[in-house]
């Protein structure tokens, strides 16, 4: 874009893109502080933070509003998954704070209801001067689901790119048709995961 190279850092693209790795974290922070990065957009993984886990029929809950960082009674596997989510959240929060300090545009996105926004590190980041929050509904951009999404930003104004659905009775104000519900399964897979995969096609 405009002669500026774009680099995607995603472990699904390359196993070496592990953002929990201290070496990779130091590399990214070093690039930010050296002025070699123009902007950052983070789609921090939300699987362990999703409110779908707290709904009937959903996968087992790992967090709640009282214990957003981790429930106390989790088994070893779920505790490991929760810990991974915490590491990625803390790294994202640190990147936002660093970009805010160095006047580099940066955005972190997650579902509007995600428990990640209740994590102490992000509650602190939101209070910093220069941080702004924007919200949009995916249905207003052509998706069959609403999926209200929140963006925590520094150095960028997303106001013109954020629209909210005036849904009434579950019907989209744009199409006047019922929204596709994501908190249900299709062929044994929660539609929240299908929506995430379709976003990256």
N, C-alpha and C positions, 0 to 999 in steps of 0.2 A: 504494500500500500504506500503510494507516494515515495517509492524507492527505499522504504524502511523494511528490513526483513522481519518476519514474524516467526517466533519460535514457540512451539507447543510443548510443554513439559507435562507428560502424562504417562504414568506407569503402564497404561494399556497400549501405548504406542511403543514404548521401549522399557524393558525391565530396569534399565539403569536410571530411569527418571523417577527415582524413589525420593519423594520430598520429606520422608522421615529420616533420610540419611544426613548426618551432620555435614559431611563433605559437600553434598549438593546444596544444603541450606546456606552454608558459608559462601559457596560460589555465587548464589543468587543475591545474597545480601551484599557481597562485594561488588557485583555488577551494578546494583542500585546505587551504592555509595560512590562508585567511580563515575556515575553519570552516563553509563553505556546503555541504560534502559530508558526508553521514552514513555512507556506505559505498561501497566500490568492488569490483566483480568483473571480473577481466580474463581473457578467453579469448585469450591471446596467440597469434597465428598460428604454427602448428607445421610448415608444409609443408617448409621447408628443414631443420628439425631432426629430422624423423621418421627412426626407425630402419628404416622400410620402404625407404628409399633405400640402406641397406647390406645389403639382402637380395637373393638371386638373383632375377632377374626384375623387380625394382623399378626405379624411376627412378634416374638417376645419383646417386651419393653426392656430397654437398657438404661433409660434415663426418665426423669420426669421433671416437673417444674421445681420441685423441692430439692432434687438431686440431679441437676443438669449435667454434671461431669461423669456420673456413673452411679448406678444403683448398687447397694451393698451386697445383695444376695445373688449376684451373677455367678454363673459357672465359669471355669477357666477359659473356654472358647469365647464366650460373650464378653468377658472382662478384657481379653486380648483385643477383640474387635472394638470395644469401647475405648481402650487405650490408644489404638491407632487413630480413631476419630479425634481424640483429644490432642494428639501430637500434630495432626494436620490443621486443626483449628488454631492451635497456639502459633504454628508457623505462619498461617494466613494472617492472624492478628498482628504478629510481629512485622510482616511485610507491609501491611497497611500503615502501621505506625511509622515505619522507616520511610515509606513513600510520602507520608504526610510531612515528615521532617525535611525531606529533600525536594519537596514540591514536584513530585512525579505523580501523574494521574494513575490511580489504581482503583479497582472495583473488586469487591467480593460478593458473590451471589449465593443464595440459598433459598429454599422455600420460605414463604413469609411466616409460616407457623413452626418452622424448624426450631428445636430446642437449642440449636447452636447459638442463637441470638441471646440466650440467657446465660451463656458461659461468661464467667467473670471477666476474662480477658477482653471479650468483645463488648461487654457492657462498658468497660473502661475506655476502649477505643472510640466508641460512639460518643463519649463525652468530650473528646478532644476538639479543640478549635480547628476548623477546616474539614471536619468529617460531616458528611450528609447522607441521608437515607432516602431511597426512592423505591416505589413499589409499582409493579405492573401485573396484569393478568394475561396469560398466554393466549386465551381465546380471542383477545382483541387484536392479535397478530396472525390469526388464521388457524390456531390449534383447536382441536375439538374439545379440549379440557380447559378449565379455567387456570388451574395451577398458579395461584397468586405467589409471586416471587419478589423477594426483597434484595436490594442492592445497597451495600454500604460502601461509600465512595469518598475519595479525596482527590481534589484537583480536577473534577469533571462534573458537569451538570447533565443529568439524564432526564430532566423534567420533560423534554419534548418527546422522549422515547418511552414514556410510561403512561399507560392508559388502564383505567379500572373498569371492570364490567359492572353495569348496574343490574346485575342478575336479580330476577324475581321469580320465585317458585322453581328455582333450578334451571331457568331458561336464560340463555345468553342474550345480552342486550344487543349484540351485533348481529347474530344469526336468527334469534328468536327460537332457537332449538335447544333442547336439554343438553347440558354439558355432559361429556363423557366422564364418568366417575373413575378416579385413579385409585381409590382405596378399595378396589376389588381385584379379583384375579381373572386373567385370561389365559387359558391353557396352563394353569398352575403357576403363572408368573404375575406378580402384582403389577398393575398398569403404571405405577410410579416408576418402575424400572424400565418399562417399555417407553415411557415418555422421555426418560433420560437418554436412552439409546437412540431414539429418533432425532433428538436434538443435535446429535453429533454425526448424523448422516450427511 
